[in-house]
Amino acid sequence: MANATTQKFSEDEMKQIQDLQNNYQNATSTFGRLRVQKLILEQQLDNILNEEETLEKAYTELQKKEQSLVQSLNEKYGAGTLDIVSGEFTPAPTSESAQGPSATPNS
Protein backbone atom coordinates (compact mmCIF):
# COMPACT_ATOMS: atom_id res chain seq x y z
CA MET A 1 0.00 0.00 0.00
CA ALA A 2 1.03 3.53 -0.65
CA ASN A 3 1.86 5.81 2.20
CA ALA A 4 -1.32 7.83 2.82
CA THR A 5 -0.64 11.37 3.83
CA THR A 6 -3.35 13.93 4.27
CA GLN A 7 -3.39 17.09 2.29
CA LYS A 8 -5.33 20.23 2.98
CA PHE A 9 -7.26 22.11 0.32
CA SER A 10 -6.33 25.72 -0.18
CA GLU A 11 -8.59 28.50 1.08
CA ASP A 12 -9.54 29.34 -2.51
CA GLU A 13 -10.49 25.72 -3.24
CA MET A 14 -12.55 25.53 -0.04
CA LYS A 15 -14.28 28.79 -0.97
CA GLN A 16 -15.14 27.38 -4.40
CA ILE A 17 -16.62 24.24 -2.80
CA GLN A 18 -18.63 26.29 -0.32
CA ASP A 19 -19.85 28.57 -3.11
CA LEU A 20 -21.04 25.53 -5.08
CA GLN A 21 -22.85 24.16 -2.04
CA ASN A 22 -24.50 27.53 -1.41
CA ASN A 23 -25.52 27.82 -5.06
CA TYR A 24 -27.06 24.33 -4.97
CA GLN A 25 -28.96 25.21 -1.80
CA ASN A 26 -30.20 28.46 -3.35
CA ALA A 27 -31.27 26.68 -6.54
CA THR A 28 -33.10 24.00 -4.55
CA SER A 29 -34.83 26.62 -2.43
CA THR A 30 -35.82 28.61 -5.51
CA PHE A 31 -37.21 25.50 -7.22
CA GLY A 32 -39.29 24.78 -4.13
CA ARG A 33 -40.58 28.36 -3.92
CA LEU A 34 -41.49 28.35 -7.63
CA ARG A 35 -43.33 25.06 -7.26
CA VAL A 36 -45.38 26.44 -4.38
CA GLN A 37 -46.18 29.58 -6.40
CA LYS A 38 -47.22 27.40 -9.33
CA LEU A 39 -49.46 25.33 -7.07
CA ILE A 40 -51.13 28.47 -5.72
CA LEU A 41 -51.68 29.79 -9.26
CA GLU A 42 -53.18 26.47 -10.35
CA GLN A 43 -55.56 26.60 -7.38
CA GLN A 44 -56.55 30.16 -8.28
CA LEU A 45 -57.13 29.12 -11.90
CA ASP A 46 -59.31 26.21 -10.75
CA ASN A 47 -61.33 28.63 -8.62
CA ILE A 48 -61.74 31.00 -11.57
CA LEU A 49 -62.83 28.18 -13.87
CA ASN A 50 -65.35 26.92 -11.29
CA GLU A 51 -66.75 30.42 -10.83
CA GLU A 52 -66.92 30.89 -14.59
CA GLU A 53 -68.88 27.65 -14.95
CA THR A 54 -71.28 28.73 -12.19
CA LEU A 55 -71.80 32.11 -13.86
CA GLU A 56 -72.40 30.48 -17.25
CA LYS A 57 -75.15 28.36 -15.70
CA ALA A 58 -76.67 31.40 -13.99
CA TYR A 59 -76.54 33.34 -17.26
CA THR A 60 -78.32 30.52 -19.08
CA GLU A 61 -81.01 30.53 -16.38
CA LEU A 62 -81.42 34.29 -16.81
CA GLN A 63 -81.90 33.81 -20.54
CA LYS A 64 -84.60 31.21 -19.88
CA LYS A 65 -86.36 33.56 -17.44
CA GLU A 66 -86.15 36.37 -19.99
CA GLN A 67 -87.65 34.20 -22.72
CA SER A 68 -90.45 33.14 -20.39
CA LEU A 69 -91.19 36.74 -19.38
CA VAL A 70 -91.16 37.94 -23.00
CA GLN A 71 -93.51 35.16 -24.01
CA SER A 72 -95.84 35.99 -21.11
CA LEU A 73 -95.80 39.72 -21.93
CA ASN A 74 -96.36 39.04 -25.64
CA GLU A 75 -99.35 36.87 -24.79
CA LYS A 76 -100.75 39.59 -22.54
CA TYR A 77 -99.92 42.73 -24.60
CA GLY A 78 -99.04 41.43 -28.05
CA ALA A 79 -95.95 42.31 -30.05
CA GLY A 80 -94.46 45.76 -29.58
CA THR A 81 -91.73 47.73 -27.89
CA LEU A 82 -91.22 48.62 -24.26
CA ASP A 83 -89.57 51.78 -23.00
CA ILE A 84 -87.77 50.27 -20.03
CA VAL A 85 -87.34 53.68 -18.36
CA SER A 86 -90.95 54.88 -18.51
CA GLY A 87 -92.62 51.47 -18.58
CA GLU A 88 -94.67 52.50 -21.63
CA PHE A 89 -95.53 49.79 -24.12
CA THR A 90 -96.16 50.64 -27.77
CA PRO A 91 -97.93 47.94 -29.75
CA ALA A 92 -96.40 47.00 -33.08
CA PRO A 93 -98.37 47.99 -36.16
CA THR A 94 -100.57 45.09 -37.14
CA SER A 95 -100.26 43.64 -40.59
CA GLU A 96 -102.43 40.90 -42.00
CA SER A 97 -99.56 39.31 -43.91
CA ALA A 98 -96.76 39.48 -41.33
CA GLN A 99 -96.31 39.52 -37.62
CA GLY A 100 -94.06 42.12 -35.97
CA PRO A 101 -91.07 41.27 -33.83
CA SER A 102 -91.66 40.25 -30.27
CA ALA A 103 -90.95 42.68 -27.47
CA THR A 104 -87.75 41.89 -25.64
CA PRO A 105 -86.80 43.59 -22.37
CA ASN A 106 -83.10 43.08 -23.10
CA SER A 107 -83.06 45.03 -26.36
Summary of the structure (lengths in Angstrom):
residues: 107
radius of gyration: 37.0
end to end distance: 98.1
largest distance: 118.6
contacts: 194
relative contact order: 0.07
helix: 63%
strand: 7%
